Amino acid sequence: MNKGVGVGKDGRAAVRGNWKRAVIAGCLIAGPAAQAATILEPRLRLTAEERFDNDLRLGGGAGATGGQFMTKLSPRLGLDVKNEQLTLDTFYATDLLARHGSGKTTLDHRGGFGLRDVLSRRLRLDASAKVFRVTDPTSLPRDGLARSTAPTFYAQAKVGLTGRVTDRMDVRGNYSFEATRIIEPGRVAGYAHTPSVELWYRSTRRLSLGAEYRYQGFLYAGDYSQAHGASAALRYRLTRPTTLTLRGGPVRYLPSDASRGGWLPRVAVELVREGERSDIGFAVGHDLVGASGFSGAVWADYASVMAAHRFTAKLSAFGAASFFRNGTAPDLNYTQWRNTTNVSQGYAVGGGVEYRMNRKLALQGAVDRIAQVGAADVAGAGDLTRNVFALRLVMTPW
């Protein structure tokens, strides 16, 4: 399961080199006599990777060798915009993968932005969007492993507006959108629309209590299904860098065929620690998700853990592991753990080390394993198990 993805940590580097900056003439008025200049800062990151990948699906002829060596080049260009109210991060990246054994070359594309705008003392806007066109579906930041070897288009967008009602209470409106299209004959796009509204009350300095209503709309092949969910939440700061979040409640699933509808629980536990030298994240839950490219909605179990530690200013290590299960909504075959015909199951585990040679150059070594324990509705994917051994050189010239 892939959960994830983020932007917005590069703003502090805006103090580097005047030659990198472009300051817009004029100021934004934040209040009487309050002014803030807007700073534009370009970003460039180049990654050169040599890997051995025994994923036979992507090699187009690697079966004779049991895998093959590959060279991967990934330039990433971005632009940061920042002032006292606004933080905007944008990026575009491409991945050129040349397989030495088969002679096959593929080109993937990624792009997106992240926005945070403090509209007033009591109102904040957050937004993000990411678009992917990849030949390797397992690289997408979404729940579950791939059920097809075909190239995939995937888009994700989120918008949130947070208002402070009182000194202790916040109200937030959210909307998220997902779209997936398996790029092969006979496939159509799948969509998921998820508006929600949530309320958070800070009862103490450490404890916040929340409530949420969520609507989900799933569209696939002309079939529209929907779901209504209500949940209660608790957020507790265990220590200054460590926060525990619990969420749970019922979800009512309403497909176009009413006979297949029903209830399922929504449960989520998340523990996050962001320290000066160590970062740890843990998440486990059960929910209703969509936009898989194969069906409207599926139930999903997921569990993931990640950790990163900086030993010295130059040496650090990172690792992650995840597991998932997907099945027909609302809960068909959910309790049948050995059912690998109707339930998709899989895991991913990986880790690596990074040695920063200087401010602009870093060397990484990484190992990853992805495996499919079971597969429902597989579109000719066959064995999705793969091992990847990679050595990367990461250059950040500016």
C-alpha positions as CSV (number, residue, x, y, z in Angstrom):
1,M,0.0,0.0,0.0
2,N,1.2,3.4,-0.8
3,K,-0.1,6.1,1.3
4,G,1.4,8.9,0.5
5,V,3.0,11.8,-0.7
6,G,4.0,15.6,0.5
7,V,5.5,18.9,-0.4
8,G,6.4,22.2,1.2
9,K,9.7,21.7,3.2
10,D,12.0,23.6,1.0
11,G,10.9,27.2,1.8
12,R,13.6,27.6,4.4
13,A,16.3,27.4,1.7
14,A,15.0,30.7,0.3
15,V,17.9,32.5,2.0
16,R,20.4,30.9,-0.4
17,G,22.1,33.0,-3.1
18,N,20.7,36.2,-4.4
19,W,21.3,35.0,-7.9
20,K,18.6,32.3,-7.4
21,R,15.9,34.8,-6.3
22,A,13.4,37.0,-8.1
23,V,11.7,39.4,-5.8
24,I,8.4,40.8,-7.2
25,A,8.2,44.6,-7.0
26,G,5.3,45.6,-4.9
27,C,3.9,44.2,-1.7
28,L,0.8,42.4,-0.4
29,I,-1.2,44.2,2.2
30,A,-1.8,42.0,5.2
31,G,-3.2,44.7,7.4
32,P,-2.7,48.4,8.2
33,A,1.0,49.2,7.6
34,A,1.8,45.4,7.2
35,Q,3.7,44.4,4.1
36,A,5.4,41.3,2.9
37,A,7.6,40.7,-0.2
38,T,7.0,37.7,-2.3
39,I,9.9,35.4,-3.1
40,L,10.2,33.1,-6.1
41,E,12.8,30.4,-5.9
42,P,13.4,27.7,-8.6
43,R,14.3,24.2,-7.7
44,L,16.2,21.5,-9.6
45,R,17.0,18.0,-8.6
46,L,18.7,15.3,-10.8
47,T,18.7,11.7,-9.8
48,A,20.8,9.1,-11.6
49,E,20.1,5.5,-10.7
50,E,21.5,2.1,-11.6
51,R,19.3,-0.8,-10.5
52,F,18.8,-4.5,-10.8
53,D,15.1,-5.4,-11.1
54,N,13.8,-8.9,-11.4
55,D,10.3,-7.7,-12.3
56,L,9.8,-9.9,-15.4
57,R,6.7,-8.0,-16.5
58,L,8.4,-4.7,-17.3
59,G,11.4,-6.1,-19.1
60,G,9.8,-7.3,-22.3
61,G,12.2,-10.2,-22.6
62,A,13.8,-10.4,-19.3
63,G,12.5,-13.9,-18.8
64,A,15.6,-15.3,-20.2
65,T,17.8,-13.6,-17.7
66,G,15.7,-13.7,-14.6
67,G,15.8,-9.9,-14.4
68,Q,17.9,-7.2,-15.8
69,F,20.0,-4.1,-15.0
70,M,18.4,-0.8,-15.7
71,T,19.5,2.9,-15.8
72,K,17.0,5.4,-14.5
73,L,17.4,9.2,-14.9
74,S,14.9,11.5,-13.1
75,P,15.2,15.3,-13.4
76,R,12.7,17.2,-11.3
77,L,12.1,20.9,-11.8
78,G,10.1,23.1,-9.3
79,L,9.2,26.6,-8.4
80,D,8.5,27.8,-4.8
81,V,6.5,30.9,-4.1
82,K,6.5,32.3,-0.5
83,N,5.5,35.3,1.6
84,E,4.0,35.7,5.0
85,Q,0.6,34.5,4.0
86,L,1.3,32.1,1.1
87,T,3.4,29.0,0.5
88,L,3.2,27.4,-3.0
89,D,5.3,24.5,-4.2
90,T,5.1,23.3,-7.8
91,F,7.0,20.5,-9.5
92,Y,7.3,18.5,-12.7
93,A,9.4,15.4,-13.0
94,T,10.1,12.7,-15.6
95,D,11.6,9.2,-15.2
96,L,13.6,7.8,-18.1
97,L,14.1,4.1,-17.6
98,A,16.4,2.2,-20.0
99,R,16.5,-1.6,-19.6
100,H,19.8,-3.1,-20.7
101,G,18.7,-6.7,-21.1
102,S,15.7,-6.0,-23.4
103,G,16.7,-2.7,-24.9
104,K,13.3,-1.3,-23.9
105,T,13.1,2.4,-22.8
106,T,10.1,3.9,-21.1
107,L,9.3,7.5,-20.1
108,D,7.0,8.4,-17.1
109,H,5.7,11.8,-16.1
110,R,4.8,13.3,-12.7
111,G,3.6,16.8,-11.8
112,G,1.8,18.7,-9.1
113,F,1.6,21.5,-6.6
114,G,0.9,22.2,-2.9
115,L,-0.7,25.4,-1.6
116,R,-1.1,26.9,1.9
117,D,-2.7,30.3,2.1
118,V,-3.5,32.1,5.4
119,L,-6.5,34.2,4.2
120,S,-7.0,35.8,7.6
121,R,-6.4,35.3,11.3
122,R,-9.2,32.8,11.4
123,L,-9.3,31.3,7.9
124,R,-6.8,29.1,6.1
125,L,-6.9,27.4,2.6
126,D,-4.9,24.2,1.8
127,A,-4.8,22.6,-1.6
128,S,-2.8,20.0,-3.5
129,A,-2.9,18.2,-6.8
130,K,-0.7,15.4,-8.4
131,V,-0.9,13.8,-11.8
132,F,0.9,10.7,-12.9
133,R,1.3,8.9,-16.2
134,V,3.5,5.8,-15.4
135,T,4.4,2.5,-17.0
136,D,4.9,0.9,-13.6
137,P,1.6,0.9,-11.7
138,T,3.2,-0.2,-8.4
139,S,4.9,3.3,-8.2
140,L,1.6,5.1,-7.7
141,P,0.9,6.7,-4.3
142,R,-2.4,4.9,-3.6
143,D,-3.8,1.9,-1.7
144,G,-3.0,-1.6,-2.9
145,L,-0.8,-3.1,-5.5
146,A,-1.3,-3.1,-9.2
147,R,-3.7,-5.5,-10.9
148,S,-2.5,-4.9,-14.4
149,T,0.9,-4.4,-16.1
150,A,-0.4,-1.8,-18.4
151,P,0.6,1.9,-18.2
152,T,-1.7,3.9,-15.9
153,F,-2.9,7.4,-15.6
154,Y,-3.7,8.6,-12.1
155,A,-4.8,12.0,-10.7
156,Q,-5.4,13.1,-7.1
157,A,-6.6,16.5,-5.9
158,K,-7.4,17.8,-2.4
159,V,-8.9,21.1,-1.2
160,G,-9.5,22.1,2.5
161,L,-10.8,25.3,4.1
162,T,-10.3,25.7,7.9
163,G,-12.1,28.3,9.9
164,R,-11.5,29.1,13.6
165,V,-14.9,29.5,15.1
166,T,-13.7,30.1,18.7
167,D,-10.3,29.9,20.4
168,R,-10.9,26.2,21.0
169,M,-13.0,25.1,18.0
170,D,-12.1,24.7,14.3
171,V,-14.5,23.7,11.4
172,R,-13.0,22.4,8.2
173,G,-14.5,21.6,4.8
174,N,-12.7,19.2,2.6
175,Y,-13.0,17.9,-1.0
176,S,-10.9,15.2,-2.6
177,F,-10.9,13.7,-6.1
178,E,-9.3,10.7,-7.6
179,A,-9.2,9.4,-11.2
180,T,-7.6,6.2,-12.5
181,R,-7.4,5.0,-16.1
182,I,-5.6,1.7,-17.1
183,I,-4.2,2.5,-20.5
184,E,-5.2,-0.6,-22.5
185,P,-8.1,-1.4,-24.9
186,G,-11.5,-1.9,-23.2
187,R,-10.6,0.0,-20.0
188,V,-12.5,3.0,-18.9
189,A,-11.6,5.6,-16.2
190,G,-12.8,5.3,-12.6
191,Y,-13.5,8.3,-10.4
192,A,-14.0,9.0,-6.7
193,H,-15.4,12.2,-5.2
194,T,-15.2,12.7,-1.5
195,P,-16.5,15.9,0.2
196,S,-16.5,16.1,3.9
197,V,-16.9,18.4,6.9
198,E,-15.2,18.0,10.2
199,L,-15.2,19.8,13.6
200,W,-12.3,19.8,16.1
201,Y,-12.5,21.0,19.7
202,R,-9.3,21.5,21.7
203,S,-10.3,20.3,25.2
204,T,-6.8,20.6,26.7
205,R,-3.4,21.6,25.4
206,R,-2.8,18.0,24.4
207,L,-6.2,16.6,23.6
208,S,-8.5,17.4,20.7
209,L,-11.9,15.8,20.0
210,G,-13.4,15.7,16.5
211,A,-16.5,14.6,14.5
212,E,-16.8,14.2,10.7
213,Y,-19.4,13.5,8.1
214,R,-18.1,12.2,4.8
215,Y,-19.8,11.5,1.5
216,Q,-18.3,9.3,-1.2
217,G,-19.3,9.0,-4.8
218,F,-17.8,6.3,-7.1
219,L,-18.2,6.2,-10.9
220,Y,-16.9,3.4,-13.1
221,A,-18.2,2.2,-16.5
222,G,-21.4,4.2,-16.1
223,D,-22.2,2.7,-12.7
224,Y,-22.5,5.2,-9.9
225,S,-22.5,4.1,-6.2
226,Q,-22.2,6.2,-3.1
227,A,-21.6,6.0,0.6
228,H,-22.4,8.1,3.7
229,G,-20.1,7.9,6.8
230,A,-20.0,9.5,10.2
231,S,-17.0,9.2,12.5
232,A,-15.7,10.4,15.8
233,A,-12.0,11.3,16.2
234,L,-9.4,11.9,18.9
235,R,-6.0,13.5,18.6
236,Y,-3.6,13.4,21.5
237,R,-0.1,14.8,21.7
238,L,1.8,12.1,23.7
239,T,5.0,14.2,23.7
240,R,6.1,17.4,21.9
241,P,7.1,15.5,18.7
242,T,4.6,12.6,18.9
243,T,0.9,12.7,18.1
244,L,-1.7,9.8,18.2
245,T,-4.9,10.1,16.1
246,L,-7.8,7.7,16.4
247,R,-10.9,7.7,14.1
248,G,-13.9,5.4,13.8
249,G,-17.5,5.2,12.8
250,P,-20.0,3.5,10.5
251,V,-20.2,3.7,6.7
252,R,-23.4,3.0,4.7
253,Y,-22.6,1.8,1.2
254,L,-25.3,2.3,-1.5
255,P,-24.6,0.8,-4.9
256,S,-26.8,1.1,-7.9
257,D,-27.9,-2.5,-7.2
258,A,-29.6,-2.0,-3.8
259,S,-29.3,-5.7,-3.0
260,R,-25.5,-5.4,-2.7
261,G,-25.6,-2.5,-0.3
262,G,-24.7,-2.6,3.4
263,W,-22.7,-1.3,6.4
264,L,-19.0,-1.5,7.1
265,P,-16.9,0.0,9.8
266,R,-14.3,2.8,9.3
267,V,-11.4,2.5,11.6
268,A,-8.1,4.4,11.5
269,V,-5.1,4.6,13.9
270,E,-2.2,6.9,13.2
271,L,1.0,7.6,15.2
272,V,3.4,10.2,14.0
273,R,6.7,11.3,15.5
274,E,8.7,14.1,13.9
275,G,11.9,14.6,15.9
276,E,15.2,16.4,15.3
277,R,17.0,13.2,14.3
278,S,14.3,10.6,14.0
279,D,10.9,10.4,12.2
280,I,8.5,7.5,12.8
281,G,5.0,7.0,11.3
282,F,2.5,4.1,11.8
283,A,-1.0,3.7,10.4
284,V,-3.5,0.9,10.4
285,G,-7.2,0.9,9.4
286,H,-10.2,-0.4,7.5
287,D,-12.1,1.8,5.0
288,L,-14.0,2.1,1.8
289,V,-12.0,3.3,-1.2
290,G,-12.4,3.7,-4.9
291,A,-10.9,4.8,-8.3
292,S,-9.0,1.6,-8.7
293,G,-9.5,1.4,-12.4
294,F,-11.2,-2.0,-12.1
295,S,-14.4,-1.4,-10.1
296,G,-16.3,1.4,-8.4
297,A,-15.6,0.8,-4.7
298,V,-13.8,-1.8,-2.6
299,W,-13.2,-2.4,1.1
300,A,-9.6,-2.0,2.1
301,D,-7.5,-3.1,5.1
302,Y,-4.1,-1.4,5.3
303,A,-1.2,-1.2,7.7
304,S,2.1,0.7,7.2
305,V,5.1,1.7,9.2
306,M,8.0,4.0,8.2
307,A,11.1,5.3,10.0
308,A,14.0,7.5,9.3
309,H,17.0,8.4,11.4
310,R,19.9,10.8,10.9
311,F,23.1,9.4,12.5
312,T,25.3,12.3,11.6
313,A,25.0,15.4,9.5
314,K,26.1,13.3,6.5
315,L,24.7,9.7,7.2
316,S,21.1,8.7,7.5
317,A,18.9,5.6,7.1
318,F,15.3,5.0,6.1
319,G,12.8,2.1,5.9
320,A,9.2,1.3,5.3
321,A,6.8,-1.6,5.2
322,S,3.1,-2.0,4.3
323,F,0.4,-4.6,3.9
324,F,-3.1,-4.3,2.3
325,R,-6.2,-6.3,1.5
326,N,-9.0,-5.3,-1.0
327,G,-12.3,-6.9,-1.7
328,T,-15.8,-6.3,-3.1
329,A,-17.7,-3.6,-1.1
330,P,-19.2,-3.5,1.4
331,D,-17.7,-6.6,3.1
332,L,-17.8,-9.5,0.7
333,N,-15.2,-12.2,1.6
334,Y,-13.8,-9.9,4.3
335,T,-13.3,-12.7,6.9
336,Q,-11.9,-15.2,4.5
337,W,-8.1,-14.6,4.9
338,R,-7.1,-17.5,2.8
339,N,-9.4,-16.5,-0.1
340,T,-6.9,-15.3,-2.8
341,T,-9.4,-15.6,-5.6
342,N,-11.8,-12.8,-4.5
343,V,-9.5,-10.8,-2.3
344,S,-6.4,-9.0,-3.4
345,Q,-3.6,-9.0,-0.8
346,G,0.0,-7.9,-0.9
347,Y,2.9,-6.3,0.9
348,A,5.9,-4.0,0.3
349,V,9.0,-3.6,2.3
350,G,12.1,-1.6,1.7
351,G,14.9,0.4,3.2
352,G,18.2,2.2,2.5
353,V,20.9,4.5,3.5
354,E,22.0,8.0,2.4
355,Y,25.4,9.6,2.6
356,R,25.5,13.3,1.9
357,M,28.9,14.1,0.4
358,N,28.2,17.9,0.4
359,R,25.3,20.3,0.3
360,K,24.5,19.5,-3.3
361,L,25.4,15.9,-3.7
362,A,24.1,12.7,-2.0
363,L,24.6,9.0,-2.5
364,Q,21.8,6.5,-1.8
365,G,21.6,2.7,-1.6
366,A,18.1,1.0,-1.4
367,V,16.5,-2.4,-1.5
368,D,12.8,-3.0,-2.1
369,R,10.5,-6.0,-2.3
370,I,6.9,-6.0,-3.5
371,A,4.8,-9.1,-3.5
372,Q,1.2,-10.0,-4.4
373,V,-0.2,-12.6,-1.9
374,G,-3.5,-12.9,-3.7
375,A,-5.2,-11.1,-6.6
376,A,-8.9,-10.5,-7.4
377,D,-9.9,-9.4,-11.0
378,V,-6.3,-9.5,-12.2
379,A,-6.0,-8.3,-15.7
380,G,-3.3,-10.6,-16.9
381,A,-0.8,-9.4,-14.4
382,G,0.6,-12.8,-13.5
383,D,3.2,-12.9,-10.7
384,L,3.6,-9.3,-9.4
385,T,6.5,-10.2,-7.1
386,R,9.6,-8.1,-7.6
387,N,12.9,-7.3,-5.9
388,V,14.8,-4.0,-6.7
389,F,18.4,-3.2,-5.7
390,A,19.3,0.4,-6.5
391,L,22.2,2.8,-6.2
392,R,21.4,6.5,-6.7
393,L,23.3,9.7,-7.1
394,V,21.1,12.7,-6.1
395,M,22.3,16.1,-7.3
396,T,20.6,19.4,-6.1
397,P,22.4,22.2,-8.0
398,W,19.8,24.8,-6.9
